[in-house]
Amino acid sequence: ISKFDEPELITYSTLDNILAEFNLKHSALNIPDEKIIPIIESLLASHSDYQKYYFNELVKEQTQNN
């Protein structure tokens, strides 16, 4: 964290937190955890700081790579 960051605006996420939020907000999609977890793991492993991610784009990217 730099001196210019506002700590209250920074969110630290874990696989479990992101998966729970996805399942809460997108349960109607009926995508099994087995397909969602690799996408989240990839995001956590290769994210860019201060980058906003959209789940539908991540799913599309993962589908194209498989």
C-alpha positions, 0 to 999 in steps of 0.5 A: 500500500502506498501513501496515496492509497485509501485503505478503506477502498481496497478490498482483499479477496480470497477464493472463498469470498469471490466464490460465495459472492458469485454464487449469491449474485449469479445463482441463476446461471447454474454454473458448477463450482468446478468450472468457476474455481479455475477462473477465480484461481487464474484471476487471483494468480495473475491480477493487475492492481487497480484493475476492475474485472467483469466475470462474464469476460473472465468466463469467456476468456477461460472458455476460449483457452480450453 
